[in-house]
Amino acid sequence: MLERLQENPLFRSFLLYSAFRAVYGIGILLVAYFFAKSTDAPWWAAVLIFVASMIFSRILFKYIKSKSQAKPSPSE
């Protein structure tokens, strides 16, 4: 049963997305924290970082997902 679950494309996408969000999320939290502590920017500047991060992470994940699902052509 575990093998069948691991071969399921939906489950694999979920695992990939979860791992991506965990690593990317920690990175963005660190960037926002150091930005807020080391500059005199207003509090809403950190909020802008998070909003931009949400948009960028969706684009980046779609790119990563498309690259991981790309199948080599027979000539390769």
All heavy atoms as a GROMACS GRO file, in nm:
protein
  620
    1MET      N    1   0.082  -0.119   0.000
    1MET     CA    2   0.000   0.000   0.000
    1MET      C    3   0.087   0.126   0.000
    1MET      O    4   0.054   0.224  -0.065
    1MET     CB    5  -0.092  -0.002   0.120
    1MET     CG    6  -0.182   0.118   0.124
    1MET     SD    7  -0.295   0.103   0.261
    1MET     CE    8  -0.349   0.268   0.273
    2LEU      N    9   0.196   0.121   0.074
    2LEU     CA   10   0.286   0.237   0.080
    2LEU      C   11   0.348   0.265  -0.056
    2LEU      O   12   0.361   0.382  -0.096
    2LEU     CB   13   0.394   0.215   0.185
    2LEU     CG   14   0.487   0.332   0.212
    2LEU    CD1   15   0.407   0.455   0.257
    2LEU    CD2   16   0.591   0.296   0.315
    3GLU      N   17   0.384   0.161  -0.129
    3GLU     CA   18   0.441   0.180  -0.263
    3GLU      C   19   0.340   0.244  -0.358
    3GLU      O   20   0.375   0.331  -0.437
    3GLU     CB   21   0.488   0.046  -0.320
    3GLU     CG   22   0.616  -0.004  -0.258
    3GLU     CD   23   0.660  -0.134  -0.321
    3GLU    OE1   24   0.627  -0.158  -0.439
    3GLU    OE2   25   0.728  -0.211  -0.253
    4ARG      N   26   0.215   0.198  -0.351
    4ARG     CA   27   0.110   0.256  -0.435
    4ARG      C   28   0.090   0.403  -0.404
    4ARG      O   29   0.072   0.485  -0.493
    4ARG     CB   30  -0.022   0.180  -0.414
    4ARG     CG   31  -0.064   0.104  -0.533
    4ARG     CD   32  -0.195   0.035  -0.516
    4ARG     NE   33  -0.300   0.128  -0.475
    4ARG     CZ   34  -0.414   0.090  -0.419
    4ARG    NH1   35  -0.438  -0.036  -0.397
    4ARG    NH2   36  -0.504   0.178  -0.386
    5LEU      N   37   0.095   0.435  -0.275
    5LEU     CA   38   0.078   0.574  -0.234
    5LEU      C   39   0.193   0.660  -0.285
    5LEU      O   40   0.173   0.771  -0.334
    5LEU     CB   41   0.068   0.582  -0.081
    5LEU     CG   42   0.037   0.718  -0.021
    5LEU    CD1   43  -0.100   0.767  -0.068
    5LEU    CD2   44   0.040   0.710   0.130
    6GLN      N   45   0.315   0.608  -0.277
    6GLN     CA   46   0.432   0.684  -0.322
    6GLN      C   47   0.434   0.702  -0.473
    6GLN      O   48   0.494   0.797  -0.523
    6GLN     CB   49   0.560   0.615  -0.276
    6GLN     CG   50   0.582   0.625  -0.128
    6GLN     CD   51   0.704   0.547  -0.082
    6GLN    OE1   52   0.753   0.460  -0.153
    6GLN    NE2   53   0.752   0.578   0.036
    7GLU      N   54   0.371   0.615  -0.548
    7GLU     CA   55   0.367   0.627  -0.693
    7GLU      C   56   0.254   0.716  -0.742
    7GLU      O   57   0.252   0.754  -0.859
    7GLU     CB   58   0.354   0.488  -0.755
    7GLU     CG   59   0.477   0.403  -0.737
    7GLU     CD   60   0.459   0.261  -0.787
    7GLU    OE1   61   0.353   0.232  -0.846
    7GLU    OE2   62   0.550   0.181  -0.767
    8ASN      N   63   0.163   0.752  -0.654
    8ASN     CA   64   0.050   0.836  -0.691
    8ASN      C   65   0.100   0.977  -0.724
    8ASN      O   66   0.167   1.041  -0.641
    8ASN     CB   67  -0.049   0.840  -0.575
    8ASN     CG   68  -0.176   0.914  -0.609
    8ASN    OD1   69  -0.176   1.004  -0.691
    8ASN    ND2   70  -0.282   0.876  -0.543
    9PRO      N   71   0.069   1.030  -0.843
    9PRO     CA   72   0.120   1.163  -0.881
    9PRO      C   73   0.067   1.274  -0.790
    9PRO      O   74   0.138   1.371  -0.763
    9PRO     CB   75   0.070   1.183  -1.024
    9PRO     CG   76   0.010   1.056  -1.067
    9PRO     CD   77  -0.003   0.965  -0.951
   10LEU      N   78  -0.054   1.262  -0.742
   10LEU     CA   79  -0.110   1.364  -0.653
   10LEU      C   80  -0.034   1.366  -0.521
   10LEU      O   81   0.000   1.473  -0.470
   10LEU     CB   82  -0.258   1.338  -0.630
   10LEU     CG   83  -0.332   1.440  -0.544
   10LEU    CD1   84  -0.327   1.577  -0.610
   10LEU    CD2   85  -0.475   1.396  -0.524
   11PHE      N   86  -0.005   1.250  -0.467
   11PHE     CA   87   0.070   1.240  -0.342
   11PHE      C   88   0.211   1.294  -0.360
   11PHE      O   89   0.263   1.367  -0.274
   11PHE     CB   90   0.073   1.095  -0.294
   11PHE     CG   91   0.144   1.078  -0.162
   11PHE    CD1   92   0.084   1.118  -0.044
   11PHE    CD2   93   0.270   1.020  -0.157
   11PHE    CE1   94   0.149   1.102   0.077
   11PHE    CE2   95   0.335   1.003  -0.037
   11PHE     CZ   96   0.274   1.044   0.081
   12ARG      N   97   0.275   1.260  -0.471
   12ARG     CA   98   0.411   1.309  -0.497
   12ARG      C   99   0.412   1.461  -0.511
   12ARG      O  100   0.503   1.528  -0.461
   12ARG     CB  101   0.467   1.244  -0.622
   12ARG     CG  102   0.493   1.095  -0.600
   12ARG     CD  103   0.547   1.034  -0.722
   12ARG     NE  104   0.685   1.085  -0.736
   12ARG     CZ  105   0.781   1.021  -0.797
   12ARG    NH1  106   0.755   0.906  -0.853
   12ARG    NH2  107   0.900   1.072  -0.806
   13SER      N  108   0.311   1.518  -0.577
   13SER     CA  109   0.302   1.664  -0.588
   13SER      C  110   0.284   1.726  -0.452
   13SER      O  111   0.342   1.830  -0.422
   13SER     CB  112   0.185   1.703  -0.678
   13SER     OG  113   0.211   1.667  -0.810
   14PHE      N  114   0.202   1.663  -0.368
   14PHE     CA  115   0.180   1.714  -0.233
   14PHE      C  116   0.309   1.714  -0.153
   14PHE      O  117   0.341   1.812  -0.084
   14PHE     CB  118   0.072   1.632  -0.162
   14PHE     CG  119   0.051   1.671  -0.019
   14PHE    CD1  120  -0.016   1.788   0.012
   14PHE    CD2  121   0.099   1.592   0.083
   14PHE    CE1  122  -0.034   1.825   0.144
   14PHE    CE2  123   0.081   1.628   0.215
   14PHE     CZ  124   0.014   1.745   0.246
   15LEU      N  125   0.386   1.607  -0.162
   15LEU     CA  126   0.513   1.600  -0.090
   15LEU      C  127   0.612   1.704  -0.142
   15LEU      O  128   0.681   1.770  -0.062
   15LEU     CB  129   0.574   1.461  -0.102
   15LEU     CG  130   0.513   1.352  -0.017
   15LEU    CD1  131   0.585   1.219  -0.042
   15LEU    CD2  132   0.521   1.387   0.130
   16LEU      N  133   0.620   1.718  -0.273
   16LEU     CA  134   0.710   1.817  -0.331
   16LEU      C  135   0.671   1.958  -0.287
   16LEU      O  136   0.755   2.037  -0.247
   16LEU     CB  137   0.710   1.806  -0.483
   16LEU     CG  138   0.796   1.907  -0.558
   16LEU    CD1  139   0.942   1.887  -0.524
   16LEU    CD2  140   0.774   1.895  -0.707
   17TYR      N  141   0.542   1.987  -0.292
   17TYR     CA  142   0.495   2.120  -0.253
   17TYR      C  143   0.521   2.145  -0.105
   17TYR      O  144   0.562   2.254  -0.066
   17TYR     CB  145   0.346   2.135  -0.285
   17TYR     CG  146   0.292   2.270  -0.253
   17TYR    CD1  147   0.325   2.380  -0.332
   17TYR    CD2  148   0.209   2.292  -0.144
   17TYR    CE1  149   0.277   2.505  -0.303
   17TYR    CE2  150   0.160   2.417  -0.115
   17TYR     CZ  151   0.194   2.524  -0.194
   17TYR     OH  152   0.147   2.647  -0.164
   18SER      N  153   0.497   2.045  -0.022
   18SER     CA  154   0.520   2.061   0.122
   18SER      C  155   0.667   2.088   0.153
   18SER      O  156   0.700   2.176   0.233
   18SER     CB  157   0.474   1.936   0.197
   18SER     OG  158   0.337   1.917   0.180
   19ALA      N  159   0.755   2.014   0.089
   19ALA     CA  160   0.898   2.035   0.111
   19ALA      C  161   0.941   2.172   0.060
   19ALA      O  162   1.017   2.244   0.127
   19ALA     CB  163   0.979   1.925   0.041
   20PHE      N  164   0.890   2.211  -0.056
   20PHE     CA  165   0.922   2.342  -0.112
   20PHE      C  166   0.876   2.454  -0.018
   20PHE      O  167   0.951   2.546   0.011
   20PHE     CB  168   0.854   2.357  -0.249
   20PHE     CG  169   0.859   2.495  -0.304
   20PHE    CD1  170   0.976   2.546  -0.356
   20PHE    CD2  171   0.745   2.576  -0.304
   20PHE    CE1  172   0.981   2.675  -0.407
   20PHE    CE2  173   0.749   2.703  -0.354
   20PHE     CZ  174   0.867   2.753  -0.405
   21ARG      N  175   0.753   2.445   0.030
   21ARG     CA  176   0.699   2.550   0.117
   21ARG      C  177   0.776   2.557   0.250
   21ARG      O  178   0.796   2.665   0.304
   21ARG     CB  179   0.551   2.527   0.146
   21ARG     CG  180   0.461   2.550   0.028
   21ARG     CD  181   0.469   2.689  -0.029
   21ARG     NE  182   0.437   2.789   0.070
   21ARG     CZ  183   0.468   2.917   0.061
   21ARG    NH1  184   0.533   2.961  -0.044
   21ARG    NH2  185   0.437   3.002   0.154
   22ALA      N  186   0.818   2.442   0.302
   22ALA     CA  187   0.892   2.443   0.428
   22ALA      C  188   1.025   2.516   0.413
   22ALA      O  189   1.058   2.605   0.493
   22ALA     CB  190   0.915   2.300   0.475
   23VAL      N  191   1.099   2.482   0.311
   23VAL     CA  192   1.231   2.544   0.290
   23VAL      C  193   1.215   2.691   0.250
   23VAL      O  194   1.281   2.779   0.306
   23VAL     CB  195   1.310   2.466   0.183
   23VAL    CG1  196   1.439   2.538   0.146
   23VAL    CG2  197   1.338   2.325   0.231
   24TYR      N  198   1.127   2.717   0.156
   24TYR     CA  199   1.107   2.854   0.109
   24TYR      C  200   1.050   2.942   0.220
   24TYR      O  201   1.089   3.058   0.236
   24TYR     CB  202   1.013   2.853  -0.012
   24TYR     CG  203   0.996   2.987  -0.077
   24TYR    CD1  204   1.091   3.035  -0.166
   24TYR    CD2  205   0.884   3.067  -0.051
   24TYR    CE1  206   1.076   3.157  -0.226
   24TYR    CE2  207   0.869   3.190  -0.111
   24TYR     CZ  208   0.965   3.235  -0.198
   24TYR     OH  209   0.950   3.357  -0.257
   25GLY      N  210   0.958   2.888   0.298
   25GLY     CA  211   0.895   2.964   0.406
   25GLY      C  212   0.994   3.008   0.512
   25GLY      O  213   0.991   3.122   0.560
   26ILE      N  214   1.083   2.918   0.550
   26ILE     CA  215   1.185   2.954   0.649
   26ILE      C  216   1.276   3.062   0.593
   26ILE      O  217   1.312   3.158   0.664
   26ILE     CB  218   1.266   2.829   0.690
   26ILE    CG1  219   1.179   2.737   0.774
   26ILE    CG2  220   1.392   2.868   0.767
   26ILE    CD1  221   1.241   2.602   0.802
   27GLY      N  222   1.311   3.050   0.467
   27GLY     CA  223   1.396   3.153   0.405
   27GLY      C  224   1.330   3.290   0.404
   27GLY      O  225   1.394   3.390   0.437
   28ILE      N  226   1.203   3.295   0.368
   28ILE     CA  227   1.133   3.424   0.364
   28ILE      C  228   1.116   3.483   0.504
   28ILE      O  229   1.129   3.604   0.524
   28ILE     CB  230   0.997   3.408   0.294
   28ILE    CG1  231   1.020   3.384   0.145
   28ILE    CG2  232   0.906   3.528   0.315
   28ILE    CD1  233   1.096   3.494   0.074
   29LEU      N  234   1.088   3.398   0.602
   29LEU     CA  235   1.077   3.448   0.740
   29LEU      C  236   1.209   3.510   0.786
   29LEU      O  237   1.209   3.616   0.849
   29LEU     CB  238   1.036   3.336   0.834
   29LEU     CG  239   0.890   3.297   0.831
   29LEU    CD1  240   0.866   3.176   0.920
   29LEU    CD2  241   0.802   3.413   0.874
   30LEU      N  242   1.320   3.445   0.753
   30LEU     CA  243   1.450   3.501   0.791
   30LEU      C  244   1.478   3.632   0.720
   30LEU      O  245   1.527   3.728   0.782
   30LEU     CB  246   1.561   3.399   0.762
   30LEU     CG  247   1.563   3.276   0.852
   30LEU    CD1  248   1.668   3.176   0.803
   30LEU    CD2  249   1.590   3.315   0.996
   31VAL      N  250   1.447   3.638   0.592
   31VAL     CA  251   1.469   3.763   0.516
   31VAL      C  252   1.384   3.876   0.574
   31VAL      O  253   1.434   3.987   0.597
   31VAL     CB  254   1.437   3.742   0.366
   31VAL    CG1  255   1.427   3.875   0.292
   31VAL    CG2  256   1.541   3.653   0.301
   32ALA      N  257   1.258   3.849   0.600
   32ALA     CA  258   1.169   3.952   0.655
   32ALA      C  259   1.214   3.995   0.795
   32ALA      O  260   1.211   4.114   0.829
   32ALA     CB  261   1.025   3.902   0.658
   33TYR      N  262   1.257   3.900   0.876
   33TYR     CA  263   1.302   3.932   1.011
   33TYR      C  264   1.425   4.023   1.007
   33TYR      O  265   1.429   4.126   1.074
   33TYR     CB  266   1.334   3.804   1.089
   33TYR     CG  267   1.392   3.830   1.224
   33TYR    CD1  268   1.311   3.869   1.330
   33TYR    CD2  269   1.530   3.818   1.246
   33TYR    CE1  270   1.365   3.894   1.455
   33TYR    CE2  271   1.585   3.843   1.370
   33TYR     CZ  272   1.502   3.881   1.475
   33TYR     OH  273   1.557   3.907   1.597
   34PHE      N  274   1.525   3.984   0.928
   34PHE     CA  275   1.646   4.066   0.922
   34PHE      C  276   1.620   4.200   0.855
   34PHE      O  277   1.680   4.301   0.892
   34PHE     CB  278   1.759   3.990   0.853
   34PHE     CG  279   1.816   3.881   0.938
   34PHE    CD1  280   1.814   3.750   0.895
   34PHE    CD2  281   1.870   3.908   1.062
   34PHE    CE1  282   1.865   3.648   0.973
   34PHE    CE2  283   1.922   3.808   1.142
   34PHE     CZ  284   1.919   3.676   1.098
   35PHE      N  285   1.530   4.204   0.760
   35PHE     CA  286   1.492   4.331   0.697
   35PHE      C  287   1.427   4.423   0.800
   35PHE      O  288   1.460   4.542   0.808
   35PHE     CB  289   1.397   4.306   0.580
   35PHE     CG  290   1.349   4.432   0.514
   35PHE    CD1  291   1.431   4.502   0.427
   35PHE    CD2  292   1.222   4.482   0.540
   35PHE    CE1  293   1.388   4.619   0.367
   35PHE    CE2  294   1.178   4.598   0.480
   35PHE     CZ  295   1.261   4.667   0.394
   36ALA      N  296   1.336   4.370   0.879
   36ALA     CA  297   1.266   4.450   0.978
   36ALA      C  298   1.359   4.497   1.090
   36ALA      O  299   1.344   4.609   1.140
   36ALA     CB  300   1.149   4.372   1.038
   37LYS      N  301   1.454   4.415   1.128
   37LYS     CA  302   1.544   4.451   1.238
   37LYS      C  303   1.659   4.542   1.195
   37LYS      O  304   1.707   4.621   1.274
   37LYS     CB  305   1.604   4.324   1.300
   37LYS     CG  306   1.503   4.243   1.376
   37LYS     CD  307   1.456   4.321   1.495
   37LYS     CE  308   1.357   4.240   1.576
   37LYS     NZ  309   1.303   4.315   1.688
   38SER      N  310   1.702   4.531   1.069
   38SER     CA  311   1.821   4.606   1.030
   38SER      C  312   1.791   4.735   0.953
   38SER      O  313   1.882   4.808   0.921
   38SER     CB  314   1.912   4.517   0.945
   38SER     OG  315   1.847   4.483   0.825
   39THR      N  316   1.664   4.763   0.924
   39THR     CA  317   1.631   4.887   0.855
   39THR      C  318   1.530   4.967   0.936
   39THR      O  319   1.472   4.918   1.031
   39THR     CB  320   1.569   4.857   0.716
   39THR    OG1  321   1.445   4.790   0.734
   39THR    CG2  322   1.661   4.773   0.631
   40ASP      N  323   1.511   5.090   0.895
   40ASP     CA  324   1.411   5.175   0.959
   40ASP      C  325   1.283   5.178   0.879
   40ASP      O  326   1.206   5.274   0.886
   40ASP     CB  327   1.467   5.318   0.973
   40ASP     CG  328   1.581   5.325   1.072
   40ASP    OD1  329   1.582   5.242   1.165
   40ASP    OD2  330   1.669   5.411   1.056
   41ALA      N  331   1.259   5.073   0.803
   41ALA     CA  332   1.138   5.065   0.720
   41ALA      C  333   1.015   5.048   0.809
   41ALA      O  334   1.023   4.992   0.918
   41ALA     CB  335   1.148   4.948   0.623
   42PRO      N  336   0.901   5.098   0.764
   42PRO     CA  337   0.778   5.080   0.843
   42PRO      C  338   0.738   4.932   0.848
   42PRO      O  339   0.784   4.850   0.768
   42PRO     CB  340   0.673   5.163   0.767
   42PRO     CG  341   0.729   5.183   0.631
   42PRO     CD  342   0.878   5.174   0.642
   43TRP      N  343   0.649   4.898   0.941
   43TRP     CA  344   0.608   4.759   0.962
   43TRP      C  345   0.544   4.699   0.838
   43TRP      O  346   0.556   4.580   0.812
   43TRP     CB  347   0.513   4.747   1.081
   43TRP     CG  348   0.380   4.817   1.058
   43TRP    CD1  349   0.349   4.946   1.091
   43TRP    CD2  350   0.264   4.761   0.996
   43TRP    NE1  351   0.222   4.974   1.052
   43TRP    CE2  352   0.166   4.862   0.994
   43TRP    CE3  353   0.234   4.638   0.943
   43TRP    CZ2  354   0.041   4.844   0.940
   43TRP    CZ3  355   0.108   4.618   0.889
   43TRP    CH2  356   0.013   4.720   0.888
   44TRP      N  357   0.477   4.782   0.758
   44TRP     CA  358   0.407   4.728   0.642
   44TRP      C  359   0.503   4.688   0.530
   44TRP      O  360   0.466   4.619   0.437
   44TRP     CB  361   0.300   4.824   0.591
   44TRP     CG  362   0.346   4.966   0.572
   44TRP    CD1  363   0.335   5.068   0.659
   44TRP    CD2  364   0.410   5.019   0.456
   44TRP    NE1  365   0.390   5.182   0.606
   44TRP    CE2  366   0.435   5.155   0.481
   44TRP    CE3  367   0.448   4.965   0.332
   44TRP    CZ2  368   0.499   5.236   0.388
   44TRP    CZ3  369   0.509   5.046   0.240
   44TRP    CH2  370   0.534   5.181   0.268
   45ALA      N  371   0.630   4.729   0.540
   45ALA     CA  372   0.728   4.686   0.440
   45ALA      C  373   0.751   4.535   0.450
   45ALA      O  374   0.767   4.467   0.348
   45ALA     CB  375   0.858   4.762   0.457
   46ALA      N  376   0.750   4.482   0.572
   46ALA     CA  377   0.763   4.336   0.589
   46ALA      C  378   0.641   4.266   0.532
   46ALA      O  379   0.653   4.157   0.474
   46ALA     CB  380   0.780   4.301   0.736
   47VAL      N  381   0.524   4.327   0.544
   47VAL     CA  382   0.402   4.270   0.487
   47VAL      C  383   0.414   4.265   0.335
   47VAL      O  384   0.373   4.166   0.272
   47VAL     CB  385   0.277   4.349   0.533
   47VAL    CG1  386   0.152   4.299   0.461
   47VAL    CG2  387   0.259   4.340   0.683
   48LEU      N  388   0.470   4.368   0.276
   48LEU     CA  389   0.492   4.369   0.131
   48LEU      C  390   0.587   4.257   0.088
   48LEU      O  391   0.569   4.196  -0.018
   48LEU     CB  392   0.546   4.504   0.085
   48LEU     CG  393   0.447   4.620   0.089
   48LEU    CD1  394   0.516   4.749   0.046
   48LEU    CD2  395   0.327   4.592   0.000
   49ILE      N  396   0.687   4.229   0.172
   49ILE     CA  397   0.778   4.118   0.143
   49ILE      C  398   0.701   3.988   0.140
   49ILE      O  399   0.719   3.904   0.050
   49ILE     CB  400   0.893   4.112   0.246
   49ILE    CG1  401   0.988   4.229   0.227
   49ILE    CG2  402   0.969   3.980   0.236
   49ILE    CD1  403   1.095   4.239   0.333
   50PHE      N  404   0.612   3.968   0.235
   50PHE     CA  405   0.533   3.845   0.240
   50PHE      C  406   0.437   3.833   0.122
   50PHE      O  407   0.421   3.725   0.064
   50PHE     CB  408   0.456   3.833   0.371
   50PHE     CG  409   0.544   3.808   0.490
   50PHE    CD1  410   0.535   3.888   0.602
   50PHE    CD2  411   0.635   3.704   0.491
   50PHE    CE1  412   0.615   3.865   0.712
   50PHE    CE2  413   0.716   3.680   0.600
   50PHE     CZ  414   0.707   3.761   0.711
   51VAL      N  415   0.375   3.943   0.082
   51VAL     CA  416   0.284   3.940  -0.033
   51VAL      C  417   0.362   3.909  -0.162
   51VAL      O  418   0.320   3.825  -0.242
   51VAL     CB  419   0.207   4.073  -0.046
   51VAL    CG1  420   0.131   4.082  -0.176
   51VAL    CG2  421   0.112   4.090   0.073
   52ALA      N  422   0.474   3.976  -0.180
   52ALA     CA  423   0.556   3.949  -0.298
   52ALA      C  424   0.607   3.805  -0.296
   52ALA      O  425   0.613   3.738  -0.400
   52ALA     CB  426   0.674   4.046  -0.303
   53SER      N  427   0.638   3.756  -0.178
   53SER     CA  428   0.684   3.618  -0.164
   53SER      C  429   0.576   3.518  -0.203
   53SER      O  430   0.606   3.416  -0.265
   53SER     CB  431   0.728   3.593  -0.020
   53SER     OG  432   0.745   3.457   0.002
   54MET      N  433   0.452   3.545  -0.166
   54MET     CA  434   0.342   3.455  -0.203
   54MET      C  435   0.330   3.444  -0.354
   54MET      O  436   0.315   3.334  -0.408
   54MET     CB  437   0.211   3.503  -0.142
   54MET     CG  438   0.203   3.482   0.006
   54MET     SD  439   0.051   3.531   0.090
   54MET     CE  440  -0.046   3.614  -0.027
   55ILE      N  441   0.338   3.556  -0.421
   55ILE     CA  442   0.326   3.558  -0.567
   55ILE      C  443   0.447   3.488  -0.631
   55ILE      O  444   0.433   3.402  -0.718
   55ILE     CB  445   0.311   3.702  -0.618
   55ILE    CG1  446   0.180   3.762  -0.567
   55ILE    CG2  447   0.319   3.708  -0.769
   55ILE    CD1  448   0.169   3.912  -0.585
   56PHE      N  449   0.565   3.524  -0.586
   56PHE     CA  450   0.687   3.466  -0.641
   56PHE      C  451   0.696   3.316  -0.617
   56PHE      O  452   0.737   3.240  -0.704
   56PHE     CB  453   0.810   3.536  -0.583
   56PHE     CG  454   0.940   3.480  -0.633
   56PHE    CD1  455   0.980   3.503  -0.764
   56PHE    CD2  456   1.020   3.404  -0.551
   56PHE    CE1  457   1.100   3.452  -0.811
   56PHE    CE2  458   1.140   3.352  -0.597
   56PHE     CZ  459   1.180   3.375  -0.728
   57SER      N  460   0.654   3.271  -0.498
   57SER     CA  461   0.665   3.128  -0.467
   57SER      C  462   0.572   3.045  -0.555
   57SER      O  463   0.607   2.933  -0.593
   57SER     CB  464   0.635   3.102  -0.320
   57SER     OG  465   0.499   3.121  -0.291
   58ARG      N  466   0.455   3.097  -0.590
   58ARG     CA  467   0.365   3.024  -0.680
   58ARG      C  468   0.428   3.010  -0.818
   58ARG      O  469   0.423   2.904  -0.879
   58ARG     CB  470   0.230   3.095  -0.691
   58ARG     CG  471   0.154   3.104  -0.563
   58ARG     CD  472   0.121   2.970  -0.509
   58ARG     NE  473  -0.004   2.926  -0.564
   58ARG     CZ  474  -0.051   2.804  -0.552
   58ARG    NH1  475   0.014   2.714  -0.486
   58ARG    NH2  476  -0.165   2.770  -0.603
   59ILE      N  477   0.488   3.118  -0.867
   59ILE     CA  478   0.552   3.114  -0.998
   59ILE      C  479   0.671   3.019  -0.995
   59ILE      O  480   0.688   2.936  -1.085
   59ILE     CB  481   0.596   3.256  -1.040
   59ILE    CG1  482   0.473   3.343  -1.062
   59ILE    CG2  483   0.684   3.251  -1.165
   59ILE    CD1  484   0.505   3.490  -1.077
   60LEU      N  485   0.752   3.027  -0.891
   60LEU     CA  486   0.869   2.942  -0.878
   60LEU      C  487   0.830   2.795  -0.866
   60LEU      O  488   0.890   2.708  -0.930
   60LEU     CB  489   0.952   2.983  -0.756
   60LEU     CG  490   1.080   2.906  -0.730
   60LEU    CD1  491   1.177   2.920  -0.846
   60LEU    CD2  492   1.144   2.955  -0.602
   61PHE      N  493   0.726   2.764  -0.788
   61PHE     CA  494   0.684   2.626  -0.773
   61PHE      C  495   0.630   2.570  -0.904
   61PHE      O  496   0.658   2.455  -0.938
   61PHE     CB  497   0.579   2.612  -0.663
   61PHE     CG  498   0.535   2.470  -0.645
   61PHE    CD1  499   0.620   2.377  -0.588
   61PHE    CD2  500   0.411   2.428  -0.687
   61PHE    CE1  501   0.582   2.246  -0.572
   61PHE    CE2  502   0.372   2.297  -0.672
   61PHE     CZ  503   0.457   2.205  -0.614
   62LYS      N  504   0.554   2.650  -0.979
   62LYS     CA  505   0.505   2.603  -1.108
   62LYS      C  506   0.621   2.572  -1.202
   62LYS      O  507   0.618   2.475  -1.278
   62LYS     CB  508   0.411   2.705  -1.172
   62LYS     CG  509   0.276   2.708  -1.106
   62LYS     CD  510   0.184   2.806  -1.173
   62LYS     CE  511   0.051   2.809  -1.101
   62LYS     NZ  512  -0.044   2.899  -1.164
   63TYR      N  513   0.724   2.654  -1.198
   63TYR     CA  514   0.842   2.630  -1.280
   63TYR      C  515   0.913   2.501  -1.238
   63TYR      O  516   0.949   2.418  -1.322
   63TYR     CB  517   0.938   2.749  -1.268
   63TYR     CG  518   1.069   2.727  -1.340
   63TYR    CD1  519   1.076   2.738  -1.478
   63TYR    CD2  520   1.184   2.696  -1.270
   63TYR    CE1  521   1.196   2.717  -1.545
   63TYR    CE2  522   1.304   2.675  -1.335
   63TYR     CZ  523   1.310   2.686  -1.472
   63TYR     OH  524   1.428   2.665  -1.537
   64ILE      N  525   0.932   2.482  -1.108
   64ILE     CA  526   0.997   2.362  -1.058
   64ILE      C  527   0.914   2.239  -1.093
   64ILE      O  528   0.969   2.136  -1.136
   64ILE     CB  529   1.019   2.371  -0.905
   64ILE    CG1  530   1.124   2.477  -0.873
   64ILE    CG2  531   1.060   2.236  -0.847
   64ILE    CD1  532   1.135   2.509  -0.726
   65LYS      N  533   0.785   2.249  -1.077
   65LYS     CA  534   0.698   2.135  -1.106
   65LYS      C  535   0.702   2.100  -1.255
   65LYS      O  536   0.706   1.984  -1.292
   65LYS     CB  537   0.555   2.166  -1.063
   65LYS     CG  538   0.464   2.048  -1.069
   65LYS     CD  539   0.328   2.083  -1.012
   65LYS     CE  540   0.233   1.966  -1.029
   65LYS     NZ  541   0.099   1.999  -0.984
   66SER      N  542   0.703   2.201  -1.340
   66SER     CA  543   0.708   2.173  -1.484
   66SER      C  544   0.840   2.109  -1.523
   66SER      O  545   0.844   2.024  -1.611
   66SER     CB  546   0.683   2.300  -1.565
   66SER     OG  547   0.794   2.388  -1.556
   67LYS      N  548   0.948   2.148  -1.458
   67LYS     CA  549   1.079   2.089  -1.487
   67LYS      C  550   1.087   1.945  -1.437
   67LYS      O  551   1.148   1.861  -1.501
   67LYS     CB  552   1.191   2.170  -1.423
   67LYS     CG  553   1.217   2.302  -1.492
   67LYS     CD  554   1.270   2.275  -1.630
   67LYS     CE  555   1.307   2.405  -1.696
   67LYS     NZ  556   1.351   2.389  -1.832
   68SER      N  557   1.023   1.917  -1.324
   68SER     CA  558   1.030   1.782  -1.269
   68SER      C  559   0.939   1.686  -1.347
   68SER      O  560   0.962   1.566  -1.348
   68SER     CB  561   0.992   1.780  -1.121
   68SER     OG  562   0.855   1.807  -1.106
   69GLN      N  563   0.838   1.737  -1.415
   69GLN     CA  564   0.748   1.653  -1.490
   69GLN      C  565   0.786   1.643  -1.638
   69GLN      O  566   0.728   1.568  -1.712
   69GLN     CB  567   0.605   1.704  -1.480
   69GLN     CG  568   0.545   1.685  -1.343
   69GLN     CD  569   0.405   1.739  -1.334
   69GLN    OE1  570   0.359   1.810  -1.423
   69GLN    NE2  571   0.337   1.705  -1.228
   70ALA      N  572   0.885   1.721  -1.678
   70ALA     CA  573   0.928   1.717  -1.818
   70ALA      C  574   0.991   1.583  -1.848
   70ALA      O  575   1.078   1.534  -1.777
   70ALA     CB  576   1.029   1.829  -1.845
   71LYS      N  577   0.946   1.523  -1.956
   71LYS     CA  578   0.999   1.392  -1.996
   71LYS      C  579   1.096   1.413  -2.112
   71LYS      O  580   1.067   1.488  -2.205
   71LYS     CB  581   0.885   1.301  -2.037
   71LYS     CG  582   0.792   1.271  -1.923
   71LYS     CD  583   0.680   1.181  -1.965
   71LYS     CE  584   0.590   1.158  -1.846
   71LYS     NZ  585   0.465   1.094  -1.880
   72PRO      N  586   1.211   1.346  -2.106
   72PRO     CA  587   1.306   1.361  -2.216
   72PRO      C  588   1.250   1.300  -2.344
   72PRO      O  589   1.179   1.203  -2.342
   72PRO     CB  590   1.429   1.286  -2.168
   72PRO     CG  591   1.380   1.194  -2.061
   72PRO     CD  592   1.256   1.258  -2.003
   73SER      N  593   1.285   1.362  -2.453
   73SER     CA  594   1.240   1.310  -2.581
   73SER      C  595   1.319   1.184  -2.616
   73SER      O  596   1.427   1.162  -2.564
   73SER     CB  597   1.259   1.418  -2.689
   73SER     OG  598   1.395   1.447  -2.706
   74PRO      N  599   1.267   1.103  -2.707
   74PRO     CA  600   1.338   0.978  -2.742
   74PRO      C  601   1.478   1.001  -2.798
   74PRO      O  602   1.563   0.915  -2.791
   74PRO     CB  603   1.248   0.914  -2.846
   74PRO     CG  604   1.114   0.977  -2.826
   74PRO     CD  605   1.139   1.113  -2.770
   75SER      N  606   1.503   1.118  -2.856
   75SER     CA  607   1.635   1.144  -2.915
   75SER      C  608   1.740   1.176  -2.810
   75SER      O  609   1.858   1.180  -2.839
   75SER     CB  610   1.625   1.259  -3.016
   75SER     OG  611   1.586   1.376  -2.948
   76GLU      N  612   1.699   1.203  -2.685
   76GLU     CA  613   1.794   1.238  -2.581
   76GLU      C  614   1.852   1.119  -2.512
   76GLU      O  615   1.803   1.023  -2.482
   76GLU     CB  616   1.730   1.332  -2.479
   76GLU     CG  617   1.700   1.467  -2.538
   76GLU     CD  618   1.638   1.561  -2.435
   76GLU    OE1  619   1.585   1.514  -2.333
   76GLU    OE2  620   1.644   1.681  -2.456
   0.00000   0.00000   0.00000
